[in-house]
Amino acid sequence: MKNLNKIQVLIVDDDPTVAELHRKFVSILDGFEVIAVAKTGKEALSFIEILNIDLILLDIFMPEIDGFGILHKVREINDDIDVIMVTAGQEGELINEAVRLGVFDYLLKPFDFNRFKSTMFSFQHHYQNMRKNIKGSLSQTEIDNLLHPNQVIGKLPKGIQSQTLELISKILQESNNPLSAEELANYTELSRVTIMRYIRYLISIGKVVEQLYYQEIGRPVNKYSFLL
């Protein structure tokens, strides 16, 4: 039975070591569950036909049926399934084909865990908003948040300045690790109160995710990551 509280993930990779690494990475993240791991294209398609899958982490270079063959079949069988390509293929034509087939993201192996976590949380935000809003009427702001998750679009509320917002967003986007409000204050020379005002705004529009980090000494700290 499908766990409605978690996004169901199928991992497709012919390298058992890599597949297991990806499985462990997914298991660390709240809100996701690996429902199956496929080592071949045929095995992947059999899972797609019988399981309730929300997201596929898909390699391109697979035996029997390659990743694009799988992706074409996915679009025929169940167009509701989303795909993130996880591959060593860096050629422009591969990336263009993936984009044309509607992949959510394209990650190069070996990837940084923080980059992986960012795209997974970005997908989670997209998934939750699409499931919640797609059947109702949407405002322009809601449409912008769905179709342009990496951009801050529209009229800003009182107390939020575009240049400061862009600065904080840029620092979070370019950081390899989540940052605390204190760290952001040090980078920008803004007060912590000001930083938190912008952080709360970015969280409210789904651009930033907050996570609690436990330290060896002292109280746990809230840190923030930009959803790429």
Phi, psi and omega per residue, in radians:
M1 nan 2.417 -3.105
K2 -1.242 2.341 3.032
N3 -1.415 1.857 -3.044
L4 -1.223 -0.256 -3.129
N5 -1.548 -0.113 -3.096
K6 -2.285 2.541 3.070
I7 -1.334 2.179 -3.065
Q8 -1.518 2.150 -2.995
V9 -2.011 2.320 2.965
L10 -1.861 2.210 3.082
I11 -1.763 2.239 -3.123
V12 -2.164 1.864 3.137
D13 -2.777 2.331 -3.079
D14 -1.432 -0.130 3.092
D15 -1.652 1.935 -3.076
P16 -1.032 -0.621 -3.132
T17 -1.160 -0.785 3.127
V18 -1.149 -0.763 3.141
A19 -1.044 -0.726 3.133
E20 -1.171 -0.666 3.084
L21 -1.077 -0.777 3.126
H22 -1.127 -0.666 3.106
R23 -1.077 -0.753 3.124
K24 -1.129 -0.711 3.121
F25 -1.058 -0.802 -3.133
V26 -1.110 -0.691 -3.077
S27 -1.141 -0.383 3.120
I28 -1.273 -0.493 -2.993
L29 -1.490 2.322 3.089
D30 -1.212 2.409 3.035
G31 1.630 0.060 -3.139
F32 -2.202 2.627 3.099
E33 -2.521 2.225 3.063
V34 -1.360 2.050 -3.089
I35 -1.619 -0.413 3.126
A36 -2.929 2.771 3.049
V37 -2.228 2.190 -3.129
A38 -1.952 2.379 -3.116
K39 -1.737 -0.237 3.117
T40 -2.375 2.885 3.110
G41 -1.114 -0.730 -3.134
K42 -1.109 -0.711 3.116
E43 -1.124 -0.704 3.117
A44 -1.047 -0.801 -3.116
L45 -1.128 -0.614 3.101
S46 -1.136 -0.674 3.086
F47 -1.158 -0.716 -3.114
I48 -1.072 -0.593 -3.097
E49 -1.327 -0.473 -3.008
I50 -1.966 -0.264 -3.059
L51 -1.921 2.695 3.065
N52 -1.541 1.575 -3.042
I53 -1.799 2.381 3.087
D54 -1.746 -0.609 -3.011
L55 -2.525 2.397 3.065
I56 -2.021 2.250 2.929
L57 -1.642 1.915 -2.851
L58 -2.124 2.179 3.006
D59 -1.456 2.648 3.096
I60 -1.433 -0.805 -2.981
F61 -1.535 1.597 -3.072
M62 -2.183 2.595 3.043
P63 -1.237 2.729 3.086
E64 1.244 -1.130 3.109
I65 -2.302 2.177 -3.101
D66 -1.388 3.090 -3.060
G67 -1.018 -0.653 -3.140
F68 -1.236 -0.609 3.042
G69 -1.086 -0.723 3.085
I70 -1.115 -0.774 -3.104
L71 -1.098 -0.711 3.081
H72 -1.064 -0.752 3.130
K73 -1.133 -0.683 3.106
V74 -1.020 -0.761 -3.133
R75 -1.133 -0.486 3.107
E76 -1.401 -0.718 -3.019
I77 -1.409 -0.874 -3.042
N78 -2.664 1.660 -3.066
D79 -1.267 -0.113 3.106
D80 -1.366 -0.262 -3.126
I81 -1.362 2.284 3.079
D82 -1.662 2.734 -3.061
V83 -2.327 2.341 2.930
I84 -2.022 2.082 3.089
M85 -1.307 2.281 3.070
V86 -2.236 1.774 -2.916
T87 -2.670 2.888 3.056
A88 -1.590 -0.081 -3.083
G89 -1.235 1.990 -3.098
Q90 -1.847 -0.027 -3.065
E91 -1.193 2.447 -3.096
G92 -1.019 -0.657 -3.108
E93 -1.156 -0.560 3.094
L94 -1.176 -0.776 -3.132
I95 -1.139 -0.737 3.116
N96 -1.069 -0.732 3.126
E97 -1.128 -0.724 3.125
A98 -1.080 -0.764 3.130
V99 -1.110 -0.736 3.134
R100 -1.074 -0.550 -3.123
L101 -1.554 0.087 2.960
G102 1.427 0.555 3.089
V103 -1.193 2.609 -3.140
F104 -1.311 -0.632 3.134
D105 -2.776 2.936 -3.078
Y106 -2.379 1.886 -3.098
L107 -1.888 2.308 3.109
L108 -1.551 2.367 3.019
K109 -1.410 2.536 -0.255
P110 -1.375 2.416 -3.079
F111 -1.771 2.759 3.047
D112 -1.347 2.390 -3.087
F113 -1.041 -0.669 -3.138
N114 -1.126 -0.603 3.064
R115 -1.162 -0.738 3.112
F116 -1.091 -0.826 -3.134
K117 -1.057 -0.711 -3.131
S118 -1.088 -0.800 -3.119
T119 -1.216 -0.569 3.111
M120 -1.193 -0.738 3.103
F121 -1.212 -0.573 3.057
S122 -1.118 -0.742 3.081
F123 -1.115 -0.723 3.129
Q124 -1.009 -0.765 3.105
H125 -1.092 -0.810 3.111
H126 -1.040 -0.818 -3.096
Y127 -1.075 -0.841 -3.111
Q128 -1.129 -0.692 -3.139
N129 -1.253 -0.660 3.114
M130 -1.143 -0.760 -3.134
R131 -1.160 -0.592 -3.075
K132 -1.407 -0.642 -2.931
N133 -1.908 -0.349 -2.901
I134 -1.117 -0.429 -3.100
K135 -1.540 -0.240 -3.121
G136 -1.776 -3.092 3.069
S137 -1.421 2.404 -3.074
L138 -1.969 2.501 3.003
S139 -1.409 2.938 3.101
Q140 -1.066 -0.686 3.126
T141 -1.093 -0.740 3.125
E142 -1.151 -0.690 3.090
I143 -1.115 -0.759 3.126
D144 -1.060 -0.724 -3.133
N145 -1.168 -0.556 3.112
L146 -1.315 -0.781 -3.018
L147 -1.596 -0.341 -3.120
H148 -2.289 1.093 -3.028
P149 -1.128 -0.310 -3.102
N150 -1.661 -0.009 -3.063
Q151 -2.050 2.559 3.028
V152 -1.703 1.876 -2.997
I153 -2.088 2.551 3.006
G154 1.803 3.112 -3.117
K155 -1.219 2.318 -3.114
L156 -1.525 2.537 3.128
P157 -1.245 2.904 3.125
K158 -1.034 2.367 3.122
G159 1.597 -0.070 3.116
I160 -1.985 2.006 -3.141
Q161 -1.725 2.396 -3.037
S162 -1.048 -0.736 -3.102
Q163 -1.147 -0.730 3.113
T164 -1.172 -0.688 3.121
L165 -1.096 -0.758 3.116
E166 -1.120 -0.673 3.139
L167 -1.112 -0.868 -3.133
I168 -1.126 -0.727 3.115
S169 -1.077 -0.747 -3.115
K170 -1.120 -0.742 3.131
I171 -1.095 -0.766 3.129
L172 -1.159 -0.695 -3.137
Q173 -1.128 -0.670 -3.040
E174 -1.531 -0.163 -3.132
S175 -1.332 2.407 3.083
N176 -1.351 -0.255 -3.097
N177 -2.338 2.692 3.031
P178 -1.035 2.617 -3.093
L179 -2.118 2.541 3.065
S180 -1.483 2.930 3.089
A181 -1.084 -0.658 3.126
E182 -1.120 -0.735 3.121
E183 -1.131 -0.715 3.097
L184 -1.129 -0.659 3.103
A185 -1.094 -0.699 3.119
N186 -1.156 -0.694 3.140
Y187 -1.163 -0.689 -2.987
T188 -1.732 -0.253 -3.042
E189 1.104 0.459 3.021
L190 -1.716 2.815 3.107
S191 -1.263 2.741 3.121
R192 -1.115 -0.623 3.106
V193 -1.063 -0.774 3.112
T194 -1.116 -0.786 3.113
I195 -0.971 -0.815 -3.090
M196 -1.148 -0.551 3.077
R197 -1.088 -0.755 3.134
Y198 -1.258 -0.670 3.118
I199 -1.087 -0.780 3.136
R200 -1.074 -0.647 3.100
Y201 -1.161 -0.784 -3.130
L202 -1.126 -0.621 3.069
I203 -1.164 -0.716 -3.084
S204 -1.116 -0.492 3.141
I205 -1.766 0.162 3.026
G206 1.363 0.373 -3.141
K207 -1.652 -0.380 -3.076
V208 -2.277 2.502 3.067
V209 -2.010 2.476 -3.137
E210 -1.845 2.350 3.092
Q211 -2.364 2.562 3.135
L212 -1.622 2.190 -3.140
Y213 -1.959 2.244 3.124
Y214 -1.604 2.381 -3.122
Q215 -1.882 2.756 3.121
E216 -1.128 -0.622 3.123
I217 -2.245 2.394 3.086
G218 1.609 -3.113 -3.093
R219 -1.332 2.698 3.050
P220 -1.097 2.696 -3.056
V221 -2.158 2.381 3.016
N222 -1.392 2.272 3.093
K223 -2.202 2.795 -2.953
Y224 -2.255 2.422 3.111
S225 -2.209 2.468 3.074
F226 -1.451 2.359 3.138
L227 -1.457 1.918 -3.097
L228 -1.356 nan nan
